Amino acid sequence: MLWVFDRSILSLFLSSDSAAIDIAAHINTVASWSFILFGITIVLFATVRATGAVMPPLIILVISVLIVRTGFAYYMRGVIGEEALWWSFPAGSIASLVLAAAYYRFGGWRTLHMIENRPAAGEPPDTGLGVPRQRANMAPETPNG
């Protein structure tokens, strides 16, 4: 919707006769579609992180955002000028999606578990904040404490 109605939406923030609307519409066309790819990356990473594998997604995002996106903008500015900044968004999003899909498919995240020693069925989980009364061999709590 933002791409289809870009000039109408941009005119809410910029004067309608401004040259900035053409520039903003161009930036929108170049960079905005890449956020769909980044959204897919986030979904893949949410699945992976739910199993406890948090470092590989973090490393992949650092590589794609800091190295690929910043590197693309820096090194391509001599070739395509200020356009390099806007094209760095798709470059970073493509890199993050490719790396995320590769880790999702081939990474070892499926063998990880958030809780290694799970309590038996019916036993309260150990939150690390104390020992449940049953495991501490304490008597049940009485009305007087």
Residue pairs with C-beta under 8 A, 6 or more apart in sequence:
2 9
2 28
2 32
3 28
3 29
3 32
3 33
6 24
6 25
6 28
6 29
7 21
7 25
10 21
10 24
10 25
10 28
11 21
14 20
14 21
14 24
26 86
27 86
30 83
30 86
30 87
30 89
30 90
31 86
31 87
31 89
31 90
33 90
34 89
34 90
34 92
34 93
34 94
35 89
35 93
37 90
37 93
37 94
37 96
37 97
38 92
38 93
38 96
38 97
40 97
40 100
41 93
41 96
41 97
41 100
44 100
44 101
44 103
44 104
45 57
45 60
45 61
45 100
47 104
48 56
48 57
48 103
48 104
48 107
48 109
49 57
50 114
51 109
51 110
51 112
51 113
51 114
52 112
52 113
52 114
53 107
53 108
53 109
53 112
56 103
56 107
56 109
57 100
57 103
60 96
60 99
60 100
60 103
61 96
63 95
63 99
64 92
64 93
64 95
64 96
64 99
65 92
65 96
68 88
68 91
68 92
68 95
68 96
69 88
69 89
69 91
69 92
69 95
70 88
72 84
72 87
72 88
72 91
72 92
73 84
73 85
73 88
74 84
75 84
76 84
76 87
76 88
77 84
77 85
80 87
103 109
115 125
118 125
119 125
119 126
123 132
123 134
123 135
124 132
124 134
126 132
126 135
133 139
133 140
133 141
